[in-house]
Amino acid sequence: MERKDHWENVYQTKQLSEVSWYEPIPQTSLNIIDELGLPADAAIIDIGGGDSLLADHLLALGYTNISVLDISSAAIEKAKLRLGPKADLVKWIIRDMLLFNGTEKFDVWHDRAAFHFLTDPQDQQLYLSTLNKNLKDDGYLVIGTFSLNGPEKCSNLPVQQYSELTLTRLFSRYFKKINCFIMDHATPFQTLQQFIFCVFQKNQ
């Protein structure tokens, strides 16, 4: 409940452009998903997507099976309001990502800047198990976390920083690495945050 209360407060008190993770165009994520060469009806879920603009852009590109999961109902209500009638084209899930048990399996599990808030190793392993259960046998994990040179805190919460090696080791139980790279995210406050993005495919 503490985690939920924190994020409800964030989205109730801040506008989208007032949070450090804001991206008007989530180009890195869009490029990765495009490079996977998936059909338009591929099942894509955005974990911690809340009020991000990824779903908007995926809809514009013609994707038809998009889900957005967030612990904050306020974040999802903001996204629905922004999308207007198009919100009906997205499946909205208000849930703690560690407790998620979906009714369908996904082709892509996308997580930009949610996983790194899990600093407890037990929570990290629960995330891994939840991810494995909800992803198709040949599905993809697209994950972006703070790098070793990234911030140590975000939204007044501690985060776990990762390298290519530590991410690969953590997910190697169920996944093989396709690619990892470093990118700098420019925040609305004219600062840079260094992320590492990795693409994994589930072992078959």
Stockholm file with secondary structure:
# STOCKHOLM 1.0

chainA/1-204         MERKDHWENVYQTKQLSEVSWYEPIPQTSLNIIDELGLPADAAIIDIGGGDSLLADHLLALGYTNISVLDISSAAIEKAKLRLGPKADLVKWIIRDMLLFNGTEKFDVWHDRAAFHFLTDPQDQQLYLSTLNKNLKDDGYLVIGTFSLNGPEKCSNLPVQQYSELTLTRLFSRYFKKINCFIMDHATPFQTLQQFIFCVFQKNQ
#=GR chainA/1-204 SS CHHHHHHHHHHHHSCGGGSTTCCSSCHHHHHHHHHTTCCTTCCEEEETCTTCSHHHHHHHTTCCCEEEEESCHHHHHHHHHHHGGGGGGEEEEESCGGGCCCSSCEEEEEEESSGGGCCSHHHHHHHHHHHHHHEEEEEEEEEEEEBTTSCSEETTEECCCBCHHHHHHHHTTTEEEEEEEEEEEECTTSCEEEEEEEEEEECC
#=GC SS_cons         CHHHHHHHHHHHHSCGGGSTTCCSSCHHHHHHHHHTTCCTTCCEEEETCTTCSHHHHHHHTTCCCEEEEESCHHHHHHHHHHHGGGGGGEEEEESCGGGCCCSSCEEEEEEESSGGGCCSHHHHHHHHHHHHHHEEEEEEEEEEEEBTTSCSEETTEECCCBCHHHHHHHHTTTEEEEEEEEEEEECTTSCEEEEEEEEEEECC
//
